[in-house]
């Protein structure tokens, strides 16, 4: 599918997101890459064969609260 030199990474590659953008629709929140992947603004991906990759923004990871020191009991849940 790719005509670039060097060729874009295939959809199965770890670096698949480095492929060139063929069509961008920021108003709709998606772009089509040269390797056939549809990338969404929430970082989710739709693969050419119909598979999906869930959104994986680093900001979606919530920090876990620190454990209380061993000499103090945990605060009751509200």
mmJSON file of the N, C-alpha and C atoms, coordinates in Angstrom:
{"data_MODEL":{"atom_site":{
"group_PDB":["ATOM","ATOM","ATOM","ATOM","ATOM","ATOM","ATOM","ATOM","ATOM","ATOM","ATOM","ATOM","ATOM","ATOM","ATOM","ATOM","ATOM","ATOM","ATOM","ATOM","ATOM","ATOM","ATOM","ATOM","ATOM","ATOM","ATOM","ATOM","ATOM","ATOM","ATOM","ATOM","ATOM","ATOM","ATOM","ATOM","ATOM","ATOM","ATOM","ATOM","ATOM","ATOM","ATOM","ATOM","ATOM","ATOM","ATOM","ATOM","ATOM","ATOM","ATOM","ATOM","ATOM","ATOM","ATOM","ATOM","ATOM","ATOM","ATOM","ATOM","ATOM","ATOM","ATOM","ATOM","ATOM","ATOM","ATOM","ATOM","ATOM","ATOM","ATOM","ATOM","ATOM","ATOM","ATOM","ATOM","ATOM","ATOM","ATOM","ATOM","ATOM","ATOM","ATOM","ATOM","ATOM","ATOM","ATOM","ATOM","ATOM","ATOM","ATOM","ATOM","ATOM","ATOM","ATOM","ATOM","ATOM","ATOM","ATOM","ATOM","ATOM","ATOM","ATOM","ATOM","ATOM","ATOM","ATOM","ATOM","ATOM","ATOM","ATOM","ATOM","ATOM","ATOM","ATOM","ATOM","ATOM","ATOM","ATOM","ATOM","ATOM","ATOM","ATOM","ATOM","ATOM","ATOM","ATOM","ATOM","ATOM","ATOM","ATOM","ATOM","ATOM","ATOM","ATOM","ATOM","ATOM","ATOM","ATOM","ATOM","ATOM","ATOM","ATOM","ATOM","ATOM","ATOM","ATOM","ATOM","ATOM","ATOM","ATOM","ATOM","ATOM","ATOM","ATOM","ATOM","ATOM","ATOM","ATOM","ATOM","ATOM","ATOM","ATOM","ATOM","ATOM","ATOM","ATOM","ATOM","ATOM","ATOM","ATOM","ATOM","ATOM","ATOM","ATOM","ATOM","ATOM","ATOM","ATOM","ATOM","ATOM","ATOM","ATOM","ATOM","ATOM","ATOM","ATOM","ATOM","ATOM","ATOM","ATOM","ATOM","ATOM","ATOM","ATOM","ATOM","ATOM","ATOM","ATOM","ATOM","ATOM","ATOM","ATOM","ATOM","ATOM","ATOM","ATOM","ATOM","ATOM","ATOM","ATOM","ATOM","ATOM","ATOM","ATOM","ATOM","ATOM","ATOM","ATOM","ATOM","ATOM","ATOM","ATOM","ATOM","ATOM","ATOM","ATOM","ATOM","ATOM","ATOM","ATOM","ATOM","ATOM","ATOM"],
"id":[1,2,3,4,5,6,7,8,9,10,11,12,13,14,15,16,17,18,19,20,21,22,23,24,25,26,27,28,29,30,31,32,33,34,35,36,37,38,39,40,41,42,43,44,45,46,47,48,49,50,51,52,53,54,55,56,57,58,59,60,61,62,63,64,65,66,67,68,69,70,71,72,73,74,75,76,77,78,79,80,81,82,83,84,85,86,87,88,89,90,91,92,93,94,95,96,97,98,99,100,101,102,103,104,105,106,107,108,109,110,111,112,113,114,115,116,117,118,119,120,121,122,123,124,125,126,127,128,129,130,131,132,133,134,135,136,137,138,139,140,141,142,143,144,145,146,147,148,149,150,151,152,153,154,155,156,157,158,159,160,161,162,163,164,165,166,167,168,169,170,171,172,173,174,175,176,177,178,179,180,181,182,183,184,185,186,187,188,189,190,191,192,193,194,195,196,197,198,199,200,201,202,203,204,205,206,207,208,209,210,211,212,213,214,215,216,217,218,219,220,221,222,223,224,225,226,227,228,229,230,231,232,233,234],
"type_symbol":["N","C","C","N","C","C","N","C","C","N","C","C","N","C","C","N","C","C","N","C","C","N","C","C","N","C","C","N","C","C","N","C","C","N","C","C","N","C","C","N","C","C","N","C","C","N","C","C","N","C","C","N","C","C","N","C","C","N","C","C","N","C","C","N","C","C","N","C","C","N","C","C","N","C","C","N","C","C","N","C","C","N","C","C","N","C","C","N","C","C","N","C","C","N","C","C","N","C","C","N","C","C","N","C","C","N","C","C","N","C","C","N","C","C","N","C","C","N","C","C","N","C","C","N","C","C","N","C","C","N","C","C","N","C","C","N","C","C","N","C","C","N","C","C","N","C","C","N","C","C","N","C","C","N","C","C","N","C","C","N","C","C","N","C","C","N","C","C","N","C","C","N","C","C","N","C","C","N","C","C","N","C","C","N","C","C","N","C","C","N","C","C","N","C","C","N","C","C","N","C","C","N","C","C","N","C","C","N","C","C","N","C","C","N","C","C","N","C","C","N","C","C","N","C","C","N","C","C","N","C","C","N","C","C"],
"label_atom_id":["N","CA","C","N","CA","C","N","CA","C","N","CA","C","N","CA","C","N","CA","C","N","CA","C","N","CA","C","N","CA","C","N","CA","C","N","CA","C","N","CA","C","N","CA","C","N","CA","C","N","CA","C","N","CA","C","N","CA","C","N","CA","C","N","CA","C","N","CA","C","N","CA","C","N","CA","C","N","CA","C","N","CA","C","N","CA","C","N","CA","C","N","CA","C","N","CA","C","N","CA","C","N","CA","C","N","CA","C","N","CA","C","N","CA","C","N","CA","C","N","CA","C","N","CA","C","N","CA","C","N","CA","C","N","CA","C","N","CA","C","N","CA","C","N","CA","C","N","CA","C","N","CA","C","N","CA","C","N","CA","C","N","CA","C","N","CA","C","N","CA","C","N","CA","C","N","CA","C","N","CA","C","N","CA","C","N","CA","C","N","CA","C","N","CA","C","N","CA","C","N","CA","C","N","CA","C","N","CA","C","N","CA","C","N","CA","C","N","CA","C","N","CA","C","N","CA","C","N","CA","C","N","CA","C","N","CA","C","N","CA","C","N","CA","C","N","CA","C","N","CA","C","N","CA","C","N","CA","C","N","CA","C","N","CA","C","N","CA","C","N","CA","C"],
"label_alt_id":[null,null,null,null,null,null,null,null,null,null,null,null,null,null,null,null,null,null,null,null,null,null,null,null,null,null,null,null,null,null,null,null,null,null,null,null,null,null,null,null,null,null,null,null,null,null,null,null,null,null,null,null,null,null,null,null,null,null,null,null,null,null,null,null,null,null,null,null,null,null,null,null,null,null,null,null,null,null,null,null,null,null,null,null,null,null,null,null,null,null,null,null,null,null,null,null,null,null,null,null,null,null,null,null,null,null,null,null,null,null,null,null,null,null,null,null,null,null,null,null,null,null,null,null,null,null,null,null,null,null,null,null,null,null,null,null,null,null,null,null,null,null,null,null,null,null,null,null,null,null,null,null,null,null,null,null,null,null,null,null,null,null,null,null,null,null,null,null,null,null,null,null,null,null,null,null,null,null,null,null,null,null,null,null,null,null,null,null,null,null,null,null,null,null,null,null,null,null,null,null,null,null,null,null,null,null,null,null,null,null,null,null,null,null,null,null,null,null,null,null,null,null,null,null,null,null,null,null,null,null,null,null,null,null],
"label_comp_id":["UNK","UNK","UNK","UNK","UNK","UNK","UNK","UNK","UNK","UNK","UNK","UNK","UNK","UNK","UNK","UNK","UNK","UNK","UNK","UNK","UNK","UNK","UNK","UNK","UNK","UNK","UNK","UNK","UNK","UNK","UNK","UNK","UNK","UNK","UNK","UNK","UNK","UNK","UNK","UNK","UNK","UNK","UNK","UNK","UNK","UNK","UNK","UNK","UNK","UNK","UNK","UNK","UNK","UNK","UNK","UNK","UNK","UNK","UNK","UNK","UNK","UNK","UNK","UNK","UNK","UNK","UNK","UNK","UNK","UNK","UNK","UNK","UNK","UNK","UNK","UNK","UNK","UNK","UNK","UNK","UNK","UNK","UNK","UNK","UNK","UNK","UNK","UNK","UNK","UNK","UNK","UNK","UNK","UNK","UNK","UNK","UNK","UNK","UNK","UNK","UNK","UNK","UNK","UNK","UNK","UNK","UNK","UNK","UNK","UNK","UNK","UNK","UNK","UNK","UNK","UNK","UNK","UNK","UNK","UNK","UNK","UNK","UNK","UNK","UNK","UNK","UNK","UNK","UNK","UNK","UNK","UNK","UNK","UNK","UNK","UNK","UNK","UNK","UNK","UNK","UNK","UNK","UNK","UNK","UNK","UNK","UNK","UNK","UNK","UNK","UNK","UNK","UNK","UNK","UNK","UNK","UNK","UNK","UNK","UNK","UNK","UNK","UNK","UNK","UNK","UNK","UNK","UNK","UNK","UNK","UNK","UNK","UNK","UNK","UNK","UNK","UNK","UNK","UNK","UNK","UNK","UNK","UNK","UNK","UNK","UNK","UNK","UNK","UNK","UNK","UNK","UNK","UNK","UNK","UNK","UNK","UNK","UNK","UNK","UNK","UNK","UNK","UNK","UNK","UNK","UNK","UNK","UNK","UNK","UNK","UNK","UNK","UNK","UNK","UNK","UNK","UNK","UNK","UNK","UNK","UNK","UNK","UNK","UNK","UNK","UNK","UNK","UNK","UNK","UNK","UNK","UNK","UNK","UNK"],
"label_asym_id":["A","A","A","A","A","A","A","A","A","A","A","A","A","A","A","A","A","A","A","A","A","A","A","A","A","A","A","A","A","A","A","A","A","A","A","A","A","A","A","A","A","A","A","A","A","A","A","A","A","A","A","A","A","A","A","A","A","A","A","A","A","A","A","A","A","A","A","A","A","A","A","A","A","A","A","A","A","A","A","A","A","A","A","A","A","A","A","A","A","A","A","A","A","A","A","A","A","A","A","A","A","A","A","A","A","A","A","A","A","A","A","A","A","A","A","A","A","A","A","A","A","A","A","A","A","A","A","A","A","A","A","A","A","A","A","A","A","A","A","A","A","A","A","A","A","A","A","A","A","A","A","A","A","A","A","A","A","A","A","A","A","A","A","A","A","A","A","A","A","A","A","A","A","A","A","A","A","A","A","A","A","A","A","A","A","A","A","A","A","A","A","A","A","A","A","A","A","A","A","A","A","A","A","A","A","A","A","A","A","A","A","A","A","A","A","A","A","A","A","A","A","A","A","A","A","A","A","A","A","A","A","A","A","A"],
"label_entity_id":["1","1","1","1","1","1","1","1","1","1","1","1","1","1","1","1","1","1","1","1","1","1","1","1","1","1","1","1","1","1","1","1","1","1","1","1","1","1","1","1","1","1","1","1","1","1","1","1","1","1","1","1","1","1","1","1","1","1","1","1","1","1","1","1","1","1","1","1","1","1","1","1","1","1","1","1","1","1","1","1","1","1","1","1","1","1","1","1","1","1","1","1","1","1","1","1","1","1","1","1","1","1","1","1","1","1","1","1","1","1","1","1","1","1","1","1","1","1","1","1","1","1","1","1","1","1","1","1","1","1","1","1","1","1","1","1","1","1","1","1","1","1","1","1","1","1","1","1","1","1","1","1","1","1","1","1","1","1","1","1","1","1","1","1","1","1","1","1","1","1","1","1","1","1","1","1","1","1","1","1","1","1","1","1","1","1","1","1","1","1","1","1","1","1","1","1","1","1","1","1","1","1","1","1","1","1","1","1","1","1","1","1","1","1","1","1","1","1","1","1","1","1","1","1","1","1","1","1","1","1","1","1","1","1"],
"label_seq_id":[1,1,1,2,2,2,3,3,3,4,4,4,5,5,5,6,6,6,7,7,7,8,8,8,9,9,9,10,10,10,11,11,11,12,12,12,13,13,13,14,14,14,15,15,15,16,16,16,17,17,17,18,18,18,19,19,19,20,20,20,21,21,21,22,22,22,23,23,23,24,24,24,25,25,25,26,26,26,27,27,27,28,28,28,29,29,29,30,30,30,31,31,31,32,32,32,33,33,33,34,34,34,35,35,35,36,36,36,37,37,37,38,38,38,39,39,39,40,40,40,41,41,41,42,42,42,43,43,43,44,44,44,45,45,45,46,46,46,47,47,47,48,48,48,49,49,49,50,50,50,51,51,51,52,52,52,53,53,53,54,54,54,55,55,55,56,56,56,57,57,57,58,58,58,59,59,59,60,60,60,61,61,61,62,62,62,63,63,63,64,64,64,65,65,65,66,66,66,67,67,67,68,68,68,69,69,69,70,70,70,71,71,71,72,72,72,73,73,73,74,74,74,75,75,75,76,76,76,77,77,77,78,78,78],
"pdbx_PDB_ins_code":[null,null,null,null,null,null,null,null,null,null,null,null,null,null,null,null,null,null,null,null,null,null,null,null,null,null,null,null,null,null,null,null,null,null,null,null,null,null,null,null,null,null,null,null,null,null,null,null,null,null,null,null,null,null,null,null,null,null,null,null,null,null,null,null,null,null,null,null,null,null,null,null,null,null,null,null,null,null,null,null,null,null,null,null,null,null,null,null,null,null,null,null,null,null,null,null,null,null,null,null,null,null,null,null,null,null,null,null,null,null,null,null,null,null,null,null,null,null,null,null,null,null,null,null,null,null,null,null,null,null,null,null,null,null,null,null,null,null,null,null,null,null,null,null,null,null,null,null,null,null,null,null,null,null,null,null,null,null,null,null,null,null,null,null,null,null,null,null,null,null,null,null,null,null,null,null,null,null,null,null,null,null,null,null,null,null,null,null,null,null,null,null,null,null,null,null,null,null,null,null,null,null,null,null,null,null,null,null,null,null,null,null,null,null,null,null,null,null,null,null,null,null,null,null,null,null,null,null,null,null,null,null,null,null],
"Cartn_x":[0.821,0.0,0.874,2.027,2.896,3.794,3.91,4.802,5.965,6.119,7.202,8.525,9.616,10.957,11.711,12.126,11.859,10.382,9.969,8.549,8.141,6.893,6.343,6.267,6.318,6.213,4.849,4.794,3.512,2.636,1.371,0.409,0.759,1.508,1.864,3.1,3.832,5.086,4.841,5.817,5.733,5.669,6.383,6.419,5.401,4.288,3.262,2.747,2.762,2.258,3.147,4.334,5.258,4.939,3.933,3.553,3.024,3.146,2.666,1.14,0.636,-0.802,-1.253,-2.228,-2.794,-3.951,-4.816,-6.009,-6.188,-6.363,-6.585,-7.95,-8.693,-10.001,-10.042,-9.292,-9.24,-10.599,-11.462,-12.801,-13.624,-13.265,-13.94,-13.096,-11.836,-10.989,-10.258,-9.995,-9.279,-8.417,-7.425,-6.542,-6.284,-6.119,-5.78,-4.3,-3.585,-2.157,-1.908,-0.733,-0.339,-0.409,-0.246,-0.278,-1.693,-2.7,-4.085,-4.681,-3.945,-4.448,-5.206,-6.327,-7.057,-6.691,-6.114,-5.692,-6.678,-7.157,-8.115,-7.411,-7.989,-7.345,-7.203,-7.965,-7.813,-6.721,-5.968,-4.853,-5.302,-6.583,-7.048,-6.742,-6.713,-6.392,-7.311,-7.672,-8.419,-7.47,-7.173,-6.21,-6.878,-6.117,-6.693,-7.557,-7.231,-8.006,-9.242,-9.49,-10.652,-10.323,-9.082,-8.675,-8.599,-8.558,-8.481,-7.355,-6.903,-5.972,-6.624,-6.8,-7.477,-6.653,-7.328,-6.591,-5.52,-4.385,-3.267,-2.512,-3.273,-2.654,-1.961,-0.773,-0.116,-0.891,-1.699,-2.468,-3.671,-3.996,-5.111,-4.728,-3.431,-2.984,-3.145,-3.892,-4.113,-3.046,-2.632,-1.669,-2.387,-1.728,-2.267,-1.904,-2.845,-2.506,-1.414,-0.583,0.509,-0.051,0.579,0.17,0.526,-0.321,-0.002,1.219,1.935,3.076,2.608,3.477,3.063,2.596,3.029,2.621,1.301,0.697,-0.579,-1.611,-2.828,-3.864,-4.33,-4.855,-5.396,-6.633,-6.839,-8.026,-9.246,-10.384,-11.6,-12.037,-12.589,-13.074,-14.317,-14.42,-15.572,-16.714],
"Cartn_y":[-1.188,0.0,1.264,1.194,2.357,2.515,3.748,4.035,4.929,5.159,6.0,5.241,6.001,5.409,6.098,5.435,4.027,3.824,2.588,2.262,2.485,2.846,3.027,1.666,1.659,0.39,-0.25,-1.568,-2.241,-2.162,-2.469,-2.388,-3.314,-4.381,-5.35,-4.926,-3.929,-3.52,-2.747,-2.797,-2.071,-0.565,-0.088,1.348,1.751,1.032,1.261,2.692,3.382,4.753,5.762,5.336,6.234,6.359,5.656,5.735,7.136,7.511,8.814,8.889,10.078,10.323,10.542,9.743,9.919,10.891,10.728,11.56,11.928,13.204,13.653,14.325,13.963,14.566,14.964,16.007,16.398,16.819,17.326,17.719,16.506,15.333,14.088,13.248,13.635,12.973,11.741,11.627,10.458,10.807,9.924,10.036,8.644,8.554,7.303,7.318,6.295,6.191,5.392,5.53,4.871,3.342,2.799,1.345,0.812,1.652,1.216,1.337,1.859,2.013,3.332,3.293,4.512,4.827,6.01,6.443,7.494,7.327,8.261,9.202,10.376,11.376,10.916,9.919,9.404,8.34,8.163,7.229,5.794,5.541,4.229,4.022,2.761,2.455,1.369,1.482,0.461,-0.102,-1.398,-2.042,-2.473,-2.638,-2.984,-4.244,-5.235,-6.472,-6.397,-5.243,-5.069,-5.152,-5.473,-5.504,-4.095,-4.002,-2.696,-2.669,-1.483,-1.231,-0.153,-0.455,0.478,1.752,2.855,4.09,3.856,4.499,4.272,5.561,6.595,7.856,7.688,8.232,8.148,8.895,9.875,10.626,9.839,8.724,7.901,7.032,6.934,6.129,6.941,6.419,7.131,6.753,7.753,7.477,6.762,5.771,5.062,5.846,5.99,6.715,5.968,6.731,6.135,5.361,4.253,3.454,4.218,4.117,4.818,4.185,4.956,4.377,3.229,2.26,1.09,1.425,2.566,2.896,3.654,3.985,4.695,3.875,3.774,3.028,3.808,3.095,3.722,4.528,5.617,6.445,5.701,5.831,5.159,5.731,4.881,5.309,6.168,7.201,8.103,7.604],
"Cartn_z":[0.0,0.0,0.0,0.683,0.82,-0.395,-0.876,-2.001,-1.575,-0.267,0.23,0.228,0.183,0.259,1.366,2.412,2.716,3.036,2.89,3.098,4.552,4.745,6.09,6.788,8.12,8.841,8.584,8.471,8.265,9.515,9.361,10.457,11.61,11.35,12.389,13.17,12.702,13.326,14.615,15.493,16.759,16.514,15.503,15.197,14.132,14.062,13.023,12.989,14.113,14.171,13.475,13.033,12.34,10.849,10.377,8.959,8.637,7.37,6.913,6.981,7.244,7.242,5.805,5.363,4.018,4.039,5.031,5.151,6.609,6.884,8.257,8.357,9.37,9.651,11.119,11.495,12.899,13.456,12.598,13.068,13.48,12.964,13.327,14.278,14.479,15.449,14.955,13.645,13.146,11.942,11.701,10.538,9.992,8.673,8.01,7.688,8.166,7.889,6.62,6.078,4.84,4.929,6.12,6.293,6.553,6.386,6.51,7.895,8.853,10.219,10.333,11.023,11.366,12.81,13.016,14.345,14.829,16.058,16.641,17.603,17.818,18.671,20.113,20.539,21.908,21.98,20.901,20.713,20.477,20.313,19.91,18.436,18.018,16.619,16.086,14.821,14.096,13.051,13.164,12.265,10.969,9.896,8.595,8.604,9.399,9.436,10.312,10.94,11.803,13.281,13.613,15.019,15.578,16.883,17.527,18.554,18.829,19.919,20.763,22.038,22.95,23.122,23.44,23.704,24.764,24.58,25.482,25.786,26.132,26.521,27.857,28.007,29.305,30.383,29.996,30.984,31.498,30.842,31.301,32.497,32.776,33.893,35.169,36.076,37.332,38.336,39.08,40.128,41.265,41.796,42.947,44.197,45.15,46.373,47.131,47.776,48.535,49.717,50.037,51.195,52.463,53.482,54.735,55.393,56.175,56.88,57.773,58.033,58.804,60.221,60.774,62.138,62.208,61.046,61.028,60.278,60.81,60.099,58.861,57.917,56.713,57.064,56.344,56.566,56.053,56.721,56.247,54.906,54.078,52.761,52.943,52.143,52.238,51.41],
"occupancy":[1.0,1.0,1.0,1.0,1.0,1.0,1.0,1.0,1.0,1.0,1.0,1.0,1.0,1.0,1.0,1.0,1.0,1.0,1.0,1.0,1.0,1.0,1.0,1.0,1.0,1.0,1.0,1.0,1.0,1.0,1.0,1.0,1.0,1.0,1.0,1.0,1.0,1.0,1.0,1.0,1.0,1.0,1.0,1.0,1.0,1.0,1.0,1.0,1.0,1.0,1.0,1.0,1.0,1.0,1.0,1.0,1.0,1.0,1.0,1.0,1.0,1.0,1.0,1.0,1.0,1.0,1.0,1.0,1.0,1.0,1.0,1.0,1.0,1.0,1.0,1.0,1.0,1.0,1.0,1.0,1.0,1.0,1.0,1.0,1.0,1.0,1.0,1.0,1.0,1.0,1.0,1.0,1.0,1.0,1.0,1.0,1.0,1.0,1.0,1.0,1.0,1.0,1.0,1.0,1.0,1.0,1.0,1.0,1.0,1.0,1.0,1.0,1.0,1.0,1.0,1.0,1.0,1.0,1.0,1.0,1.0,1.0,1.0,1.0,1.0,1.0,1.0,1.0,1.0,1.0,1.0,1.0,1.0,1.0,1.0,1.0,1.0,1.0,1.0,1.0,1.0,1.0,1.0,1.0,1.0,1.0,1.0,1.0,1.0,1.0,1.0,1.0,1.0,1.0,1.0,1.0,1.0,1.0,1.0,1.0,1.0,1.0,1.0,1.0,1.0,1.0,1.0,1.0,1.0,1.0,1.0,1.0,1.0,1.0,1.0,1.0,1.0,1.0,1.0,1.0,1.0,1.0,1.0,1.0,1.0,1.0,1.0,1.0,1.0,1.0,1.0,1.0,1.0,1.0,1.0,1.0,1.0,1.0,1.0,1.0,1.0,1.0,1.0,1.0,1.0,1.0,1.0,1.0,1.0,1.0,1.0,1.0,1.0,1.0,1.0,1.0,1.0,1.0,1.0,1.0,1.0,1.0,1.0,1.0,1.0,1.0,1.0,1.0,1.0,1.0,1.0,1.0,1.0,1.0],
"B_iso_or_equiv":[0.0,0.0,0.0,0.0,0.0,0.0,0.0,0.0,0.0,0.0,0.0,0.0,0.0,0.0,0.0,0.0,0.0,0.0,0.0,0.0,0.0,0.0,0.0,0.0,0.0,0.0,0.0,0.0,0.0,0.0,0.0,0.0,0.0,0.0,0.0,0.0,0.0,0.0,0.0,0.0,0.0,0.0,0.0,0.0,0.0,0.0,0.0,0.0,0.0,0.0,0.0,0.0,0.0,0.0,0.0,0.0,0.0,0.0,0.0,0.0,0.0,0.0,0.0,0.0,0.0,0.0,0.0,0.0,0.0,0.0,0.0,0.0,0.0,0.0,0.0,0.0,0.0,0.0,0.0,0.0,0.0,0.0,0.0,0.0,0.0,0.0,0.0,0.0,0.0,0.0,0.0,0.0,0.0,0.0,0.0,0.0,0.0,0.0,0.0,0.0,0.0,0.0,0.0,0.0,0.0,0.0,0.0,0.0,0.0,0.0,0.0,0.0,0.0,0.0,0.0,0.0,0.0,0.0,0.0,0.0,0.0,0.0,0.0,0.0,0.0,0.0,0.0,0.0,0.0,0.0,0.0,0.0,0.0,0.0,0.0,0.0,0.0,0.0,0.0,0.0,0.0,0.0,0.0,0.0,0.0,0.0,0.0,0.0,0.0,0.0,0.0,0.0,0.0,0.0,0.0,0.0,0.0,0.0,0.0,0.0,0.0,0.0,0.0,0.0,0.0,0.0,0.0,0.0,0.0,0.0,0.0,0.0,0.0,0.0,0.0,0.0,0.0,0.0,0.0,0.0,0.0,0.0,0.0,0.0,0.0,0.0,0.0,0.0,0.0,0.0,0.0,0.0,0.0,0.0,0.0,0.0,0.0,0.0,0.0,0.0,0.0,0.0,0.0,0.0,0.0,0.0,0.0,0.0,0.0,0.0,0.0,0.0,0.0,0.0,0.0,0.0,0.0,0.0,0.0,0.0,0.0,0.0,0.0,0.0,0.0,0.0,0.0,0.0,0.0,0.0,0.0,0.0,0.0,0.0],
"pdbx_formal_charge":[null,null,null,null,null,null,null,null,null,null,null,null,null,null,null,null,null,null,null,null,null,null,null,null,null,null,null,null,null,null,null,null,null,null,null,null,null,null,null,null,null,null,null,null,null,null,null,null,null,null,null,null,null,null,null,null,null,null,null,null,null,null,null,null,null,null,null,null,null,null,null,null,null,null,null,null,null,null,null,null,null,null,null,null,null,null,null,null,null,null,null,null,null,null,null,null,null,null,null,null,null,null,null,null,null,null,null,null,null,null,null,null,null,null,null,null,null,null,null,null,null,null,null,null,null,null,null,null,null,null,null,null,null,null,null,null,null,null,null,null,null,null,null,null,null,null,null,null,null,null,null,null,null,null,null,null,null,null,null,null,null,null,null,null,null,null,null,null,null,null,null,null,null,null,null,null,null,null,null,null,null,null,null,null,null,null,null,null,null,null,null,null,null,null,null,null,null,null,null,null,null,null,null,null,null,null,null,null,null,null,null,null,null,null,null,null,null,null,null,null,null,null,null,null,null,null,null,null,null,null,null,null,null,null],
"auth_seq_id":[1,1,1,2,2,2,3,3,3,4,4,4,5,5,5,6,6,6,7,7,7,8,8,8,9,9,9,10,10,10,11,11,11,12,12,12,13,13,13,14,14,14,15,15,15,16,16,16,17,17,17,18,18,18,19,19,19,20,20,20,21,21,21,22,22,22,23,23,23,24,24,24,25,25,25,26,26,26,27,27,27,28,28,28,29,29,29,30,30,30,31,31,31,32,32,32,33,33,33,34,34,34,35,35,35,36,36,36,37,37,37,38,38,38,39,39,39,40,40,40,41,41,41,42,42,42,43,43,43,44,44,44,45,45,45,46,46,46,47,47,47,48,48,48,49,49,49,50,50,50,51,51,51,52,52,52,53,53,53,54,54,54,55,55,55,56,56,56,57,57,57,58,58,58,59,59,59,60,60,60,61,61,61,62,62,62,63,63,63,64,64,64,65,65,65,66,66,66,67,67,67,68,68,68,69,69,69,70,70,70,71,71,71,72,72,72,73,73,73,74,74,74,75,75,75,76,76,76,77,77,77,78,78,78],
"auth_comp_id":["UNK","UNK","UNK","UNK","UNK","UNK","UNK","UNK","UNK","UNK","UNK","UNK","UNK","UNK","UNK","UNK","UNK","UNK","UNK","UNK","UNK","UNK","UNK","UNK","UNK","UNK","UNK","UNK","UNK","UNK","UNK","UNK","UNK","UNK","UNK","UNK","UNK","UNK","UNK","UNK","UNK","UNK","UNK","UNK","UNK","UNK","UNK","UNK","UNK","UNK","UNK","UNK","UNK","UNK","UNK","UNK","UNK","UNK","UNK","UNK","UNK","UNK","UNK","UNK","UNK","UNK","UNK","UNK","UNK","UNK","UNK","UNK","UNK","UNK","UNK","UNK","UNK","UNK","UNK","UNK","UNK","UNK","UNK","UNK","UNK","UNK","UNK","UNK","UNK","UNK","UNK","UNK","UNK","UNK","UNK","UNK","UNK","UNK","UNK","UNK","UNK","UNK","UNK","UNK","UNK","UNK","UNK","UNK","UNK","UNK","UNK","UNK","UNK","UNK","UNK","UNK","UNK","UNK","UNK","UNK","UNK","UNK","UNK","UNK","UNK","UNK","UNK","UNK","UNK","UNK","UNK","UNK","UNK","UNK","UNK","UNK","UNK","UNK","UNK","UNK","UNK","UNK","UNK","UNK","UNK","UNK","UNK","UNK","UNK","UNK","UNK","UNK","UNK","UNK","UNK","UNK","UNK","UNK","UNK","UNK","UNK","UNK","UNK","UNK","UNK","UNK","UNK","UNK","UNK","UNK","UNK","UNK","UNK","UNK","UNK","UNK","UNK","UNK","UNK","UNK","UNK","UNK","UNK","UNK","UNK","UNK","UNK","UNK","UNK","UNK","UNK","UNK","UNK","UNK","UNK","UNK","UNK","UNK","UNK","UNK","UNK","UNK","UNK","UNK","UNK","UNK","UNK","UNK","UNK","UNK","UNK","UNK","UNK","UNK","UNK","UNK","UNK","UNK","UNK","UNK","UNK","UNK","UNK","UNK","UNK","UNK","UNK","UNK","UNK","UNK","UNK","UNK","UNK","UNK"],
"auth_asym_id":["A","A","A","A","A","A","A","A","A","A","A","A","A","A","A","A","A","A","A","A","A","A","A","A","A","A","A","A","A","A","A","A","A","A","A","A","A","A","A","A","A","A","A","A","A","A","A","A","A","A","A","A","A","A","A","A","A","A","A","A","A","A","A","A","A","A","A","A","A","A","A","A","A","A","A","A","A","A","A","A","A","A","A","A","A","A","A","A","A","A","A","A","A","A","A","A","A","A","A","A","A","A","A","A","A","A","A","A","A","A","A","A","A","A","A","A","A","A","A","A","A","A","A","A","A","A","A","A","A","A","A","A","A","A","A","A","A","A","A","A","A","A","A","A","A","A","A","A","A","A","A","A","A","A","A","A","A","A","A","A","A","A","A","A","A","A","A","A","A","A","A","A","A","A","A","A","A","A","A","A","A","A","A","A","A","A","A","A","A","A","A","A","A","A","A","A","A","A","A","A","A","A","A","A","A","A","A","A","A","A","A","A","A","A","A","A","A","A","A","A","A","A","A","A","A","A","A","A","A","A","A","A","A","A"],
"auth_atom_id":["N","CA","C","N","CA","C","N","CA","C","N","CA","C","N","CA","C","N","CA","C","N","CA","C","N","CA","C","N","CA","C","N","CA","C","N","CA","C","N","CA","C","N","CA","C","N","CA","C","N","CA","C","N","CA","C","N","CA","C","N","CA","C","N","CA","C","N","CA","C","N","CA","C","N","CA","C","N","CA","C","N","CA","C","N","CA","C","N","CA","C","N","CA","C","N","CA","C","N","CA","C","N","CA","C","N","CA","C","N","CA","C","N","CA","C","N","CA","C","N","CA","C","N","CA","C","N","CA","C","N","CA","C","N","CA","C","N","CA","C","N","CA","C","N","CA","C","N","CA","C","N","CA","C","N","CA","C","N","CA","C","N","CA","C","N","CA","C","N","CA","C","N","CA","C","N","CA","C","N","CA","C","N","CA","C","N","CA","C","N","CA","C","N","CA","C","N","CA","C","N","CA","C","N","CA","C","N","CA","C","N","CA","C","N","CA","C","N","CA","C","N","CA","C","N","CA","C","N","CA","C","N","CA","C","N","CA","C","N","CA","C","N","CA","C","N","CA","C","N","CA","C","N","CA","C","N","CA","C","N","CA","C","N","CA","C","N","CA","C","N","CA","C"],
"pdbx_PDB_model_num":[1,1,1,1,1,1,1,1,1,1,1,1,1,1,1,1,1,1,1,1,1,1,1,1,1,1,1,1,1,1,1,1,1,1,1,1,1,1,1,1,1,1,1,1,1,1,1,1,1,1,1,1,1,1,1,1,1,1,1,1,1,1,1,1,1,1,1,1,1,1,1,1,1,1,1,1,1,1,1,1,1,1,1,1,1,1,1,1,1,1,1,1,1,1,1,1,1,1,1,1,1,1,1,1,1,1,1,1,1,1,1,1,1,1,1,1,1,1,1,1,1,1,1,1,1,1,1,1,1,1,1,1,1,1,1,1,1,1,1,1,1,1,1,1,1,1,1,1,1,1,1,1,1,1,1,1,1,1,1,1,1,1,1,1,1,1,1,1,1,1,1,1,1,1,1,1,1,1,1,1,1,1,1,1,1,1,1,1,1,1,1,1,1,1,1,1,1,1,1,1,1,1,1,1,1,1,1,1,1,1,1,1,1,1,1,1,1,1,1,1,1,1,1,1,1,1,1,1,1,1,1,1,1,1]
}}}
